[in-house]
């Protein structure tokens, strides 16, 4: 079933190339299949479309943290904090 879902999402993302939600779906499926290489690539693609995507920032930060690359991890977490503070300040 995951392969069918990936095929459907891939076809849809070719048709709607600027919709980050489709790519997030692909990244989640790859992550659940423990295909971290493709999952990271999809999350990076999401950030190229939407630089403030909280899920992609958090997932990449966690990936690099647990891959013993804290210098990369901190970049994503810092951006995540900036985005979060921007959201919070827009409500006040």
C-alpha positions in Angstrom: 0.0 0.0 0.0 2.7 2.6 0.7 4.1 2.1 -2.8 0.7 2.8 -4.3 0.4 5.9 -2.1 3.8 7.1 -3.1 3.0 6.6 -6.8 -0.3 8.6 -6.4 1.4 11.4 -4.5 4.3 11.5 -7.0 1.9 11.8 -10.0 -0.1 14.5 -8.2 3.1 16.4 -7.3 4.1 16.4 -10.9 0.8 18.0 -11.8 0.7 20.4 -8.8 4.4 21.1 -8.4 4.0 24.0 -5.9 1.8 22.1 -3.4 4.0 21.3 -0.4 1.3 19.1 1.2 1.8 16.4 -1.4 5.5 16.3 -0.8 5.0 16.3 2.9 2.9 13.2 2.5 5.6 11.5 0.5 8.2 12.4 3.2 6.0 10.9 5.9 5.6 7.7 4.0 9.3 7.4 3.3 10.0 8.1 7.0 7.5 5.4 8.1 9.3 3.0 5.7 12.7 3.9 7.3 13.9 5.3 4.0 15.6 8.3 5.7 17.5 9.4 2.6 14.4 10.0 0.5 12.5 11.4 3.5 15.2 14.0 4.1 15.2 14.8 0.4 11.5 15.3 0.4 11.6 17.5 3.5 14.3 19.7 1.9 12.1 20.0 -1.2 9.3 21.1 1.0 11.5 23.8 2.5 12.4 25.0 -0.9 8.7 25.6 -1.6 7.8 26.8 1.9 10.7 28.0 4.1 8.4 28.2 7.1 7.0 24.7 7.1 7.2 23.7 10.8 7.0 19.9 10.2 9.8 19.9 7.7 12.0 22.1 9.9 11.4 20.0 13.0 11.9 16.7 11.1 15.2 17.8 9.5 16.4 19.2 12.9 15.7 15.9 14.6 17.2 13.9 11.7 20.5 15.8 11.9 20.6 15.8 15.7 20.3 12.0 15.8 22.8 11.6 13.0 25.4 13.3 15.2 25.4 16.5 13.1 24.4 19.1 15.7 25.8 22.0 13.7 23.2 21.3 11.0 20.5 20.5 13.5 20.8 23.8 15.2 20.3 25.7 11.9 16.9 24.0 11.5 15.9 24.4 15.2 16.9 28.1 15.1 14.7 28.7 12.0 11.9 26.8 13.7 12.1 29.1 16.7 12.1 32.2 14.4 9.1 30.9 12.6 7.3 30.1 15.9 8.0 33.5 17.3 6.7 35.1 14.2 3.5 33.2 14.5 3.1 34.0 18.2 3.8 37.7 17.7 1.2 37.9 14.9 -1.4 36.9 17.5 -0.5 39.6 20.0 
